[in-house]
Amino acid sequence: MRIAVIIVLVLLAGGGLVGGALLVAQPDGGALGLSLELLPPWYPGDYLWAGLLLFVGFGLVPLVAAALVLVRSRWGWPLVAVIGLALITWMLVQLVMIGLILPPMQLGFLAVGAALAGVGVWKSLTQRVQPA
């Protein structure tokens, strides 16, 4: 299970890094097929902040979590749980802001978030902590 979670985290990181970089480079969303018209009227600006959050939160942080799980750090599984909960939150906010425009992708990421959160919490609670 550990290797499967690491693979999922690395794939998530790849998407986060690429998607985030594209939104930062082209904040109008055009590089990802998005338009500013998708954003609700109350949301100011463009996709720049979303791109930065995507790059760091779902690009860099999952790589850190994958490394921590790989070396069996006590912080690896709790970080996996946090990433899962953050992914669920990210997708729910996205659904509220732009709607269900890509159902398979959006629902798939919700499922991945739920799986990461569940496994992260379960492994956090059951891991053996090495004495200092």
N, C-alpha and C positions, 0 to 999 in steps of 0.2 A: 504494500500500500504506500510505503514511503516513496518508492521510486515513481509510482503513478502520480502522486501529489507533486513531486518535483517536476515531472514532465508537464503537468497541467500548469504549474506556476511559471515555468519557462515559456510555454506557449502564450499564456496570459501576458507575460512581460513583453514578448515579441509584439503582440498586438497593441499593447499599451504604448510601447516606445514608438512604433510606426505611426499609429493613429494620433498619438499626442504630438509627435513631431510634425505631422501633416497639418494638424489644426493650428499649431503655433506658426508654422511657415505660411499658412494660408487661412487666416482666422475667419474668412467668410464661409468656410466649410466646403468650398468647391472641390478641393482635392479628395474629399471623401463622399462627394455626391450630395452634400447637405446644402441647404440654402438658409439665409438669414430669416426668410419668411417662416421657417419652421419654428423659430423661437417665439415664445409668447410675448405679447406687447409689454408686459411688466418687466421683462428681462432686458437689462441695458447692454448694449454692445454686441459683441460677436462671440466666436468660439475660442478666443485666446485663453481665457481662464480655464475653460473645460479642457483645452489641449494641455495646459500645464499640469492640471490635476491628473489627467489621463497618463501623461508621460511619467510623472513621479509616482503617483499612487498605484497605477496598474502596470507600470513599466519597471521602475527601479525597485520599488518595495517588494514586489514578488520575487525579484532576483535575490534580494537579501534573504527573504524567507526561504527560498529554495536552498541557498547556501547554508542557512542555519539548520534546516531539516537534514540536509546532506551530512553535516558534521555532527548531527545529533545534539545540537545545542538545546538547552532547556527553554529557550525563547522561540524556537522554530515553530512549534505547534500553536502556541498562543498567537503568533503573528499570522499564521495561516488562518486561524479563526477570525482575526480582525480583517484580513483581506477578504474573506468570504462575506462577512457582514457589510464591509464597505462596498463590495460588488453588488450585493442585494440593494443597498441604499442607492448606489449610483444608477442602477437600472430603474428603480422606482422613481427617482427624481427625473430621469430621462423620459420615462413614460408620462409623467405629469407635464413635463415641459414641451415635448415634441410629439407625444402620442405613440401609438403602436405602429410605427412606420415600417419596421423590419421584424415582424413577429418571430420568425425562427431564431434570428440572432438575439433579440432581446430576451425571449423566453429561455433560450439556451444559456445565456449569461446569468439569468436568474437561477437556473438549475445548478450551474457551476458554482455560483456564490453560495447557494444552500449546501451543496456538497462540501465545499471547502470549509464553511462555517461549522458544519456538523462534524466533519472529521477532525478539524482543528480543536474543537471543544472536547470531543471524545478523547483524542490522543493527549491533550493537555491534562485532562483529569486522570488518565490512566498511566501516564509515563512514569518511569522510575527515575527519580532524581538522584544523581550521584552525590555522595557526601563531599563537602568542600575540602 
